[in-house]
Amino acid sequence: MRVVKKAEERRNEILDAADELFGQKGFDGTSTNDILEKVGIARGTLYYHFKSKEDIMDALIERYNVRLLGAAQEISADKSVPVIERIIRVVMALNLSGRSSKEIMEHIHKPQNALLHQKIQRVIIAGITPILAGIIREGTQQGLFSTPFPYECMEMVVIYANTVFDEDMVSMTNEERALRIQAFVFNAERLLGAESGSLMHVMQMLGSGNGDGNE
């Protein structure tokens, strides 16, 4: 008997299969036939949910965005973890890892996907800034920071990191990158009124994480 599944369940099955196949064979090396065979569906069913293989990749990126922001929000809400450590964990939550994620990064950095790249940058700026700002407010109450502008400071930090440390936006040598991170830390600490050196590890991870294309 033919199994009929709900649209959302079927859609997620397709995304799960594509995620695995992209990781194994690469985006260009995976065909829609590969996805059809793995899920065990007809071509018409695939096209009911997605217009193309690119559309599937875009949906995977959106799913990653939701998961990353959800993880960041969960981390920020855990008041049992010290402020500085929470900032580090939020930053680490932004780092995509795994073979399929590498395919996602390569996909969004293609010239024809410039608008998609911008969309991800907007998600990071709009989603991560308020999360980090909330942690900064806690740190201010604890005497770790001293700024009347926690949101604006984090917005500046996130936008800078998401732009300058994005290799599509700014090309630099390893030496230039190291110098920019050092300057980034120096100025971020002063924006937040933090003790000199207190944010070194946080900002290094924020800079290197976005250098991998997150945003």
C-alpha beads as a LAMMPS data file, in Angstrom:
LAMMPS data file: protein, C-alpha beads

215 atoms
214 bonds

1 atom types
1 bond types

-500.0 500.0 xlo xhi
-500.0 500.0 ylo yhi
-500.0 500.0 zlo zhi

Masses

1 110.0

Atoms # bond

1 1 1 0.000 0.000 0.000
2 1 1 1.347 3.449 -0.913
3 1 1 2.295 5.552 2.087
4 1 1 0.917 9.100 2.029
5 1 1 2.780 11.514 4.272
6 1 1 1.971 15.014 5.419
7 1 1 3.510 17.793 3.329
8 1 1 5.806 19.077 6.085
9 1 1 7.047 15.580 6.904
10 1 1 7.772 14.846 3.252
11 1 1 9.476 18.197 2.799
12 1 1 11.778 17.516 5.739
13 1 1 12.562 14.052 4.378
14 1 1 13.706 15.627 1.122
15 1 1 15.821 18.181 2.971
16 1 1 17.400 15.510 5.187
17 1 1 18.277 13.398 2.153
18 1 1 19.694 16.361 0.252
19 1 1 21.701 17.460 3.293
20 1 1 23.305 14.026 3.514
21 1 1 23.920 13.737 -0.229
22 1 1 25.422 17.219 -0.528
23 1 1 27.805 16.271 2.254
24 1 1 28.782 13.003 0.559
25 1 1 28.880 14.010 -3.116
26 1 1 28.918 17.800 -3.103
27 1 1 26.206 20.125 -4.363
28 1 1 27.252 19.915 -8.017
29 1 1 27.846 16.171 -7.760
30 1 1 24.343 15.474 -6.472
31 1 1 21.518 15.172 -8.988
32 1 1 17.804 15.444 -8.389
33 1 1 17.655 11.748 -9.346
34 1 1 19.968 10.977 -6.430
35 1 1 17.575 12.755 -4.098
36 1 1 14.541 11.012 -5.619
37 1 1 16.125 7.594 -5.165
38 1 1 17.201 8.259 -1.592
39 1 1 13.775 9.463 -0.495
40 1 1 11.885 7.000 -2.709
41 1 1 9.507 9.490 -4.307
42 1 1 8.393 10.472 -7.793
43 1 1 9.765 13.548 -9.542
44 1 1 6.384 15.234 -9.351
45 1 1 6.410 14.938 -5.567
46 1 1 9.828 16.576 -5.391
47 1 1 8.760 19.462 -7.607
48 1 1 5.597 19.910 -5.567
49 1 1 7.815 20.926 -2.653
50 1 1 10.821 22.457 -4.430
51 1 1 11.268 24.083 -7.841
52 1 1 14.889 23.003 -8.279
53 1 1 18.005 21.681 -6.587
54 1 1 18.968 25.298 -5.838
55 1 1 15.598 25.765 -4.144
56 1 1 16.380 22.771 -1.925
57 1 1 19.733 24.280 -0.984
58 1 1 18.076 27.604 -0.146
59 1 1 15.611 25.781 2.120
60 1 1 18.504 23.974 3.825
61 1 1 20.183 27.309 4.477
62 1 1 16.974 28.676 5.980
63 1 1 16.737 25.604 8.201
64 1 1 20.325 26.085 9.360
65 1 1 19.573 29.733 10.140
66 1 1 16.607 28.758 12.326
67 1 1 18.645 26.130 14.162
68 1 1 21.626 28.407 14.722
69 1 1 19.537 31.279 16.062
70 1 1 17.541 28.864 18.213
71 1 1 20.748 27.447 19.687
72 1 1 22.092 30.950 20.327
73 1 1 18.872 31.987 22.093
74 1 1 18.910 28.862 24.261
75 1 1 22.506 29.493 25.266
76 1 1 21.882 33.150 26.108
77 1 1 18.945 32.218 28.350
78 1 1 21.042 29.929 30.574
79 1 1 21.812 32.253 33.490
80 1 1 23.806 29.522 35.237
81 1 1 26.627 30.078 32.719
82 1 1 28.889 33.125 33.308
83 1 1 28.431 36.093 30.955
84 1 1 31.768 35.847 29.139
85 1 1 31.366 32.101 28.637
86 1 1 27.856 32.635 27.279
87 1 1 29.154 35.134 24.731
88 1 1 31.746 32.575 23.633
89 1 1 29.101 29.838 23.327
90 1 1 26.767 32.073 21.308
91 1 1 29.622 32.843 18.915
92 1 1 30.515 29.151 18.662
93 1 1 26.877 28.323 17.851
94 1 1 27.259 30.387 14.663
95 1 1 29.997 28.152 13.300
96 1 1 28.678 25.666 10.754
97 1 1 30.538 22.369 10.750
98 1 1 30.415 19.188 8.744
99 1 1 30.688 18.259 5.089
100 1 1 27.167 19.307 4.128
101 1 1 27.722 22.712 5.735
102 1 1 30.833 23.166 3.603
103 1 1 28.629 22.702 0.558
104 1 1 26.223 25.314 1.909
105 1 1 29.058 27.819 2.346
106 1 1 30.362 27.170 -1.164
107 1 1 26.845 27.546 -2.568
108 1 1 26.096 30.920 -0.991
109 1 1 29.482 32.338 -1.986
110 1 1 28.905 31.761 -5.693
111 1 1 28.464 35.081 -7.579
112 1 1 24.952 34.140 -8.723
113 1 1 23.917 33.701 -5.098
114 1 1 24.850 37.200 -3.940
115 1 1 21.280 37.948 -2.837
116 1 1 21.186 34.728 -0.823
117 1 1 24.459 35.700 0.823
118 1 1 22.958 39.070 1.762
119 1 1 19.933 37.300 3.224
120 1 1 22.133 35.232 5.534
121 1 1 24.067 38.334 6.586
122 1 1 20.785 40.058 7.452
123 1 1 19.710 37.038 9.523
124 1 1 22.954 37.148 11.479
125 1 1 22.813 40.914 12.070
126 1 1 19.106 41.034 12.948
127 1 1 19.085 37.780 14.940
128 1 1 22.389 37.713 16.785
129 1 1 22.682 41.405 17.718
130 1 1 19.768 41.429 20.223
131 1 1 20.896 38.099 21.692
132 1 1 24.401 39.410 22.368
133 1 1 23.036 42.771 23.527
134 1 1 20.982 40.992 26.201
135 1 1 24.098 39.277 27.519
136 1 1 25.989 42.582 27.473
137 1 1 23.239 44.165 29.604
138 1 1 23.734 41.408 32.165
139 1 1 27.477 41.964 32.061
140 1 1 26.942 45.681 32.631
141 1 1 24.868 44.920 35.728
142 1 1 27.698 42.703 36.967
143 1 1 30.317 45.398 36.370
144 1 1 32.034 43.592 33.475
145 1 1 31.037 46.236 30.938
146 1 1 30.160 49.907 31.057
147 1 1 28.098 51.186 28.137
148 1 1 24.713 52.916 27.816
149 1 1 24.399 51.461 24.301
150 1 1 24.576 47.631 24.507
151 1 1 22.482 47.003 21.374
152 1 1 24.222 49.625 19.266
153 1 1 27.658 48.407 20.362
154 1 1 26.822 44.817 19.463
155 1 1 25.334 45.935 16.151
156 1 1 28.614 47.681 15.289
157 1 1 30.626 44.640 16.354
158 1 1 28.478 42.118 14.457
159 1 1 28.298 44.218 11.271
160 1 1 32.047 44.795 11.258
161 1 1 32.816 41.129 11.890
162 1 1 30.237 39.997 9.359
163 1 1 31.700 42.294 6.686
164 1 1 35.440 42.618 7.184
165 1 1 35.975 38.979 8.139
166 1 1 33.925 37.757 5.177
167 1 1 36.414 36.772 2.483
168 1 1 33.918 37.716 -0.225
169 1 1 33.894 41.293 1.024
170 1 1 37.507 41.898 2.063
171 1 1 40.495 39.969 0.768
172 1 1 43.445 39.875 3.151
173 1 1 46.558 37.902 4.021
174 1 1 46.851 35.959 7.281
175 1 1 49.036 38.734 8.667
176 1 1 46.490 41.405 7.742
177 1 1 43.716 39.335 9.233
178 1 1 45.602 38.915 12.527
179 1 1 46.186 42.674 12.713
180 1 1 42.508 43.411 12.059
181 1 1 41.448 40.974 14.790
182 1 1 43.822 42.673 17.208
183 1 1 42.376 46.085 16.312
184 1 1 38.867 44.656 16.460
185 1 1 39.409 43.411 20.023
186 1 1 41.049 46.665 21.086
187 1 1 38.143 48.799 19.871
188 1 1 35.349 46.405 20.925
189 1 1 36.606 46.400 24.489
190 1 1 36.550 50.182 24.519
191 1 1 33.086 50.332 22.976
192 1 1 31.826 48.146 25.810
193 1 1 33.937 49.671 28.552
194 1 1 35.465 46.242 29.224
195 1 1 38.771 45.472 30.905
196 1 1 41.638 45.339 28.409
197 1 1 42.158 41.784 27.167
198 1 1 38.928 40.442 28.653
199 1 1 37.281 39.849 25.260
200 1 1 40.284 38.533 23.336
201 1 1 39.031 34.951 22.961
202 1 1 35.448 36.026 22.262
203 1 1 36.329 38.435 19.503
204 1 1 38.881 36.128 17.917
205 1 1 36.195 33.475 17.538
206 1 1 33.666 36.000 16.258
207 1 1 36.103 37.191 13.644
208 1 1 37.299 33.745 12.564
209 1 1 33.776 32.317 12.578
210 1 1 32.488 34.913 10.154
211 1 1 35.586 34.476 8.088
212 1 1 34.235 31.052 7.302
213 1 1 31.354 32.725 5.622
214 1 1 28.553 32.955 8.161
215 1 1 26.970 35.097 7.555

Bonds

1 1 1 2
2 1 2 3
3 1 3 4
4 1 4 5
5 1 5 6
6 1 6 7
7 1 7 8
8 1 8 9
9 1 9 10
10 1 10 11
11 1 11 12
12 1 12 13
13 1 13 14
14 1 14 15
15 1 15 16
16 1 16 17
17 1 17 18
18 1 18 19
19 1 19 20
20 1 20 21
21 1 21 22
22 1 22 23
23 1 23 24
24 1 24 25
25 1 25 26
26 1 26 27
27 1 27 28
28 1 28 29
29 1 29 30
30 1 30 31
31 1 31 32
32 1 32 33
33 1 33 34
34 1 34 35
35 1 35 36
36 1 36 37
37 1 37 38
38 1 38 39
39 1 39 40
40 1 40 41
41 1 41 42
42 1 42 43
43 1 43 44
44 1 44 45
45 1 45 46
46 1 46 47
47 1 47 48
48 1 48 49
49 1 49 50
50 1 50 51
51 1 51 52
52 1 52 53
53 1 53 54
54 1 54 55
55 1 55 56
56 1 56 57
57 1 57 58
58 1 58 59
59 1 59 60
60 1 60 61
61 1 61 62
62 1 62 63
63 1 63 64
64 1 64 65
65 1 65 66
66 1 66 67
67 1 67 68
68 1 68 69
69 1 69 70
70 1 70 71
71 1 71 72
72 1 72 73
73 1 73 74
74 1 74 75
75 1 75 76
76 1 76 77
77 1 77 78
78 1 78 79
79 1 79 80
80 1 80 81
81 1 81 82
82 1 82 83
83 1 83 84
84 1 84 85
85 1 85 86
86 1 86 87
87 1 87 88
88 1 88 89
89 1 89 90
90 1 90 91
91 1 91 92
92 1 92 93
93 1 93 94
94 1 94 95
95 1 95 96
96 1 96 97
97 1 97 98
98 1 98 99
99 1 99 100
100 1 100 101
101 1 101 102
102 1 102 103
103 1 103 104
104 1 104 105
105 1 105 106
106 1 106 107
107 1 107 108
108 1 108 109
109 1 109 110
110 1 110 111
111 1 111 112
112 1 112 113
113 1 113 114
114 1 114 115
115 1 115 116
116 1 116 117
117 1 117 118
118 1 118 119
119 1 119 120
120 1 120 121
121 1 121 122
122 1 122 123
123 1 123 124
124 1 124 125
125 1 125 126
126 1 126 127
127 1 127 128
128 1 128 129
129 1 129 130
130 1 130 131
131 1 131 132
132 1 132 133
133 1 133 134
134 1 134 135
135 1 135 136
136 1 136 137
137 1 137 138
138 1 138 139
139 1 139 140
140 1 140 141
141 1 141 142
142 1 142 143
143 1 143 144
144 1 144 145
145 1 145 146
146 1 146 147
147 1 147 148
148 1 148 149
149 1 149 150
150 1 150 151
151 1 151 152
152 1 152 153
153 1 153 154
154 1 154 155
155 1 155 156
156 1 156 157
157 1 157 158
158 1 158 159
159 1 159 160
160 1 160 161
161 1 161 162
162 1 162 163
163 1 163 164
164 1 164 165
165 1 165 166
166 1 166 167
167 1 167 168
168 1 168 169
169 1 169 170
170 1 170 171
171 1 171 172
172 1 172 173
173 1 173 174
174 1 174 175
175 1 175 176
176 1 176 177
177 1 177 178
178 1 178 179
179 1 179 180
180 1 180 181
181 1 181 182
182 1 182 183
183 1 183 184
184 1 184 185
185 1 185 186
186 1 186 187
187 1 187 188
188 1 188 189
189 1 189 190
190 1 190 191
191 1 191 192
192 1 192 193
193 1 193 194
194 1 194 195
195 1 195 196
196 1 196 197
197 1 197 198
198 1 198 199
199 1 199 200
200 1 200 201
201 1 201 202
202 1 202 203
203 1 203 204
204 1 204 205
205 1 205 206
206 1 206 207
207 1 207 208
208 1 208 209
209 1 209 210
210 1 210 211
211 1 211 212
212 1 212 213
213 1 213 214
214 1 214 215
